[in-house]
């Protein structure tokens, strides 16, 4: 339930009511711990407890609680590593550990030249791949996570492969379409990226009680693509539409950098269009 609720919050980019999700995570942790007293060395119980901590870590990171997120991530990986000690063929465990190894190293890569700071990015990628290939439950979420990891690593063609596999399996899923469209945008495949952002924009506008954050994201990316493609008038029109989107103050604050980028696009469009219109 915690995983489902967190996926819904991520899809909506709305983390304003995390309490119910946190309650399910805490119930999972406490139930796992309680059952471990009765069934010592049960790999499944450690697996559930470890993943619950990792879900809470992700949720805290979205709420800006960085120290708590780091602490829970460490607890989660500790439980998952203990799971592997009990059962080395529990391949789904490799997803959480591998993701942690990659992102931890990626965030401190400027320190990996030091002898006591290991660069585990490649090891993390290989562990996630193992979870996808051999795990029973990790294929979809593993491919999605690996696509984002490979994007961060600059391995765009590989990222596209995994993103496409998920999207083609579930073309109605916004969750997987967001991953694919980010890959397409970074690869500068403007036509396909624009079509996918437009599709997501229409889908977002059908969501009741949306906070409009993703709507702004789609409009901004479409404006960027039009600007890069030389379609300045349409880019300017999209910026106008974006700036007219009504958001509550908290969401507007989160979207501040997007609004600033939109204003920059507008300024550049105006400057370029005025030059074109000069005699």
C-alpha positions in Angstrom: 0.0 0.0 0.0 2.8 2.4 0.8 4.4 1.7 -2.6 1.1 2.3 -4.4 0.4 5.5 -2.6 4.0 6.8 -3.2 3.7 6.0 -6.9 0.4 7.9 -7.0 2.1 10.9 -5.3 5.0 10.7 -7.7 2.7 10.6 -10.7 0.8 13.6 -9.5 4.0 15.4 -8.2 2.0 16.0 -5.0 3.6 15.2 -1.7 1.5 17.5 0.4 -0.2 14.7 2.3 2.4 12.1 3.1 0.9 10.9 6.5 -1.1 7.9 5.2 1.9 6.6 3.2 4.2 7.1 6.2 1.7 5.2 8.4 1.7 2.2 6.0 5.5 2.2 5.9 5.7 2.3 9.7 3.2 -0.6 10.0 5.3 -2.6 7.6 8.5 -2.0 9.6 6.9 -2.8 12.9 5.1 -5.9 11.6 8.4 -7.2 10.1 10.3 -6.6 13.3 7.6 -8.3 15.3 7.5 -11.4 13.1 11.3 -11.6 13.2 11.1 -12.4 16.9 9.0 -15.4 16.0 10.8 -16.4 12.8 14.5 -15.5 13.1 16.5 -15.3 9.9 13.5 -15.0 7.6 14.8 -13.5 4.4 11.4 -12.2 3.4 10.8 -10.3 6.6 14.2 -8.5 6.2 13.3 -7.9 2.5 10.0 -6.1 3.4 11.6 -4.2 6.3 14.5 -3.1 4.1 12.3 -1.9 1.3 10.0 -0.1 3.7 13.0 2.0 4.9 14.0 2.7 1.3 10.5 3.9 0.4 10.5 6.1 3.5 13.9 7.4 2.5 12.6 8.4 -0.9 9.5 10.1 0.5 11.7 12.1 3.0 13.9 13.2 0.2 10.9 14.6 -1.7 9.9 16.4 1.5 13.4 17.9 1.8 14.2 15.9 4.9 17.7 15.0 3.8 19.3 13.7 7.0 16.3 11.4 7.7 16.4 10.2 4.1 20.0 9.3 4.3 19.6 7.5 7.6 16.6 5.5 6.4 18.5 4.6 3.2 21.3 3.2 5.3 18.9 1.1 7.4 17.2 -0.2 4.3 20.4 -1.3 2.6 21.6 -2.9 5.8 18.5 -5.1 5.9 18.7 -6.0 2.2 22.4 -7.0 2.6 21.4 -9.2 5.5 18.7 -10.7 3.3 21.4 -11.7 0.7 23.5 -13.2 3.5 20.6 -15.5 4.2 19.7 -16.2 0.6 22.2 -15.3 -2.2 19.6 -16.2 -4.9 17.1 -13.6 -3.7 17.7 -11.5 -6.8 15.0 -8.9 -6.2 17.1 -7.6 -3.3 19.8 -6.4 -5.8 17.5 -3.6 -7.0 17.5 -1.7 -3.8 21.2 -2.3 -3.0 22.3 -1.5 -6.6 20.3 1.7 -6.7 21.7 2.8 -3.4 25.3 2.1 -4.5 24.9 4.0 -7.7 23.1 7.1 -6.4 25.3 7.4 -3.3 28.5 7.4 -5.5 26.9 9.7 -8.1 26.1 12.3 -5.4 29.7 12.3 -4.1 31.6 11.5 -7.3 33.7 14.6 -6.7 35.2 12.7 -3.8 35.8 9.3 -5.4 39.4 10.1 -6.2 40.1 9.8 -2.5 41.4 6.3 -1.5 38.7 5.7 1.2 35.8 6.7 -1.0 34.7 3.9 -3.4 33.1 4.7 -6.7 30.4 2.0 -6.9 28.4 3.4 -9.8 29.2 0.6 -12.2 28.7 -2.1 -9.5 25.3 -0.5 -8.8 24.3 -0.7 -12.4 25.3 -4.3 -12.7 23.3 -5.2 -9.5 20.2 -3.5 -10.9 20.6 -5.3 -14.2 20.8 -8.6 -12.2 17.5 -7.8 -10.4 15.8 -7.1 -13.8 17.2 -10.3 -15.4 16.8 -12.7 -12.5 14.4 -11.2 -10.0 10.7 -12.2 -9.8 9.1 -8.9 -9.0 11.7 -6.3 -10.1 11.5 -6.2 -13.8 9.2 -3.2 -14.3 10.4 -0.9 -11.5 14.0 -2.1 -12.1 13.9 -1.1 -15.8 12.4 2.3 -14.8 15.1 2.9 -12.1 17.9 1.7 -14.5 16.7 4.2 -17.2 17.1 7.1 -14.7 20.4 5.8 -13.6 21.7 5.5 -17.1 20.4 9.0 -17.9 22.4 10.3 -15.0 25.4 8.4 -16.3 25.0 9.9 -19.8 24.3 6.5 -21.4 21.3 7.7 -23.3 20.8 4.9 -25.8 20.8 2.3 -23.1 18.4 4.4 -21.0 16.1 4.6 -24.1 16.1 0.9 -24.4 14.8 0.2 -20.9 12.4 3.1 -21.0 10.9 1.9 -24.2 10.5 -1.6 -23.0 8.3 -0.4 -20.1 6.3 2.1 -22.2 5.6 -0.5 -24.9 4.5 -3.0 -22.3 2.1 -0.4 -20.6 1.5 2.5 -23.1 -1.3 3.8 -21.0 1.0 4.4 -18.0 1.9 8.0 -17.3 4.5 6.7 -14.9 6.6 5.0 -17.6 5.8 7.7 -20.2 7.4 10.4 -18.0 10.6 8.3 -18.0 10.6 7.8 -21.7 9.9 11.5 -22.5 12.8 12.6 -20.3 15.1 10.3 -22.3 13.7 11.6 -25.6 14.2 15.2 -24.5 17.8 14.7 -23.4 18.5 12.9 -26.7 17.1 15.9 -28.5 14.6 13.8 -30.3 12.4 16.8 -30.5 9.4 15.5 -32.5 8.8 12.4 -30.4 9.5 14.3 -27.2 7.0 17.0 -28.1 4.3 14.5 -29.0 4.8 12.7 -25.6 4.8 16.0 -23.6 1.6 17.0 -25.4 0.0 13.6 -24.6 1.0 13.9 -21.0 -0.3 17.5 -20.9 -3.8 16.3 -22.0 -3.7 13.4 -19.6 -2.7 15.7 -16.7 -5.6 18.0 -17.4 -8.0 15.2 -16.9 -6.8 14.5 -13.3 -9.2 16.0 -10.7 -7.7 18.2 -8.0 -4.3 18.3 -9.7 -1.8 20.8 -8.3 -0.7 21.9 -11.9 3.0 21.2 -11.3 3.2 18.6 -14.1 1.1 20.8 -16.3 3.8 23.5 -16.0 6.5 21.0 -16.6 4.9 19.9 -19.9 4.3 23.4 -21.1 7.8 24.4 -20.3 9.4 21.5 -22.1 7.2 22.0 -25.1 8.2 25.7 -25.2 11.9 24.7 -24.9 11.5 22.3 -27.9 9.8 24.9 -30.0 12.5 27.5 -29.1 15.3 25.0 -30.0 13.4 24.1 -33.3 13.1 27.8 -34.2 9.3 28.0 -33.7 9.5 31.1 -31.7 5.9 32.3 -31.9 4.6 29.0 -30.6 7.2 28.9 -27.9 6.2 32.4 -26.7 2.5 31.3 -26.8 3.2 28.3 -24.6 5.1 30.5 -22.1 2.0 32.7 -21.9 -0.1 29.7 -21.3 2.3 28.5 -18.6 2.5 31.8 -16.8 -1.3 31.8 -16.6 -1.5 28.5 -14.8 -3.0 29.0 -11.3 -1.0 27.3 -8.5 -1.2 27.5 -4.8 1.8 29.3 -3.2 3.6 26.2 -2.1 3.5 24.6 -5.6 4.4 27.9 -7.2 7.5 28.0 -4.9 8.4 24.5 -6.0 8.0 25.6 -9.6 10.0 28.8 -9.2 13.0 27.6 -11.3 10.6 26.6 -14.1 8.9 29.9 -14.1 12.2 31.7 -14.3 13.3 29.5 -17.2 10.0 30.3 -19.0 10.5 34.0 -18.6 14.0 33.6 -20.0 12.6 31.8 -23.1 10.0 34.6 -23.5 12.8 37.3 -23.4 14.9 35.4 -25.9 11.9 34.9 -28.2 11.0 38.6 -28.1 14.6 39.6 -28.9 14.9 37.1 -31.8 11.5 38.0 -33.2 12.2 41.7 -33.1 15.4 41.2 -35.0 13.6 39.2 -37.6 11.0 42.0 -38.0 13.6 44.7 -38.5 13.8 46.1 -42.0 
